[in-house]
Amino acid sequence: MQEHLKFYIDGKWVDPVSPKTEDVINPANEEAFARVALGSKADVDKAVAAARRAFETFSRTTREERVALLEKIVAVYQKRYADIVKAISMEMGAPLSLSQNAQAAIGIGHLSQAIKILKEYQFETVKGSYAIRREPVGVIGMITPWNWPINQISCKVAPALAAGCTMVLKPSEVAPLNAILWAEVMDEAGVPPGVFNLVNGDGPTVGEAMSAHPGIDMMSFTGSTRAGVAVAKASADTVKRVAQELGGKSPNIVLDDADLGKAVARGVMHMMQNTGQSCNAPSRMFVPKAKHDEAAQIAKATAEKVKVGDPFAEGTTMGPVVSETQFNKIQGLIQKGIDEGATLVTGGVGRPEGLNRGYYVRPTVFANVTNDMTIAREEIFGPVLAILPYETEADAIRMANDTPYGLSGYVQSGSIDHARKVAEQIRAGNVHINGAGGDMNAPFGGYKQSGTGREWGEFGFEEFLEIKAVLGYAEKAA
């Protein structure tokens, strides 16, 4: 049993104020393999005090000093890469290949992107007699989830450091080990004491204390919409900035002129990636009514090629979901789809054949789904695809937008001009045409209940900057 019973505060590993622990469960076998400390408000107070002290000097560091620091972090991260890959697969169940090639790799991507932006960014511009300065916000409270853990840590920490901010991180208590490794990287890289602080804990205790803390200037939160609302409410009394990346129920519109086989297969495989545990997963596939049955058969054949199993086993393409709570939720929603009359094309309730332990879910496809069914409305956060037939393109766009979410959208077409016209009508912060992947230069974030603010690239960097106007900047002294 691994034990990680300290927090990283003010450049040191320190004991919690009030000892309390929680086991970390391996979702592949349902066994506890590590134990972490859970923090309290008192631990948050210590971390915030350290971050506030550090901000006085770190906010005044030069561009060159912060570039050098980020480059050192990259070097140490690369040295610890294998440890990070293993931790992610053990604690949240991603197949080893996904951890190696995406989950851990994206940490390098965000760090490198922050370095590139920092080297080129104009922090001050003069317009006539006044100047516009962009200065670090201050102390940032960061709450990150378990599904793409290093991605969410790195896309907050890297630009915040580049901007000159200091921070307190609370990772998910479900998958905290990668964050502990991240803290070890920061320590070895020589991040000044108090600039980066880590306090493990749960949302109602540590997350609430951070959100309400008068010493924190901004909360950057990624997680469920429900939890995001709680963070915003707790932050309101201190009028701090709140940036949120929340839930999604992303539409994937397959237009009549698309290559049906390619479009449907691509959509299914994207849905099953990371065991469906991605906020931008294309969980609602809209297909022309005349092609619905054919699309369902393509989806069935594709989903049945997914190899579910131990994340560390060779050839596994889909691991377990992260926890018993998630497993039970997904099983209940699959049953709901059956009960409400959707056509179960493949998958269904229960574990895949041959897997009797672990939180494994069968890759599931429903057809003949209507937009009022529960599986078309709620974020399932599992490997469950809903196929919805549409009569006209206008109907598809209307149903795609008929959701409280607006994180991502997907459009498949044989004509780029046609796809662009439809993409313009989707109310979402990101729209992907014909399988285009993410781009770290492009902003990531949502409309409506999918959040506020943006991450990634220059837009994400600017979330951590305040705008100051200096009047009379260019005038002669009286």
Secondary structure by P-SEA (a helix, b strand, c coil): cccccccccccccccccbbbbbbbbccccccccbbbbbbcaaaaaaaaaaaaaaaaccccccaaaaaaaaaaaaaaaaaaaaaaaaaaaaaccccaaaaaccaaaaaaaaaaaaaaaaaccccccccccbbbbbbbccbbbbbbbccaaaaaaaacaaaaaaacccbbbbccccccaaaaaaaaaaaaaccccccbbbbbbccccaaaaaaacccccbbbbbccaaaaaaaaaaacccccbbbbbbbbbbbbbbccccaaaaaaaaaaaaaacccccccccccbbbccccaaaaaaaaaaaaaaaccccccccccccccccccaaaaaaaaaaaaaaaaacccccccccccccccccccccccccccccccccccccccccccbbbbbbbccaaaaaaaaaccccccbbbbbcccaaaaaaaaaacccccccccccccccccccccccccccccccccccccccbbbbbbcccccccc
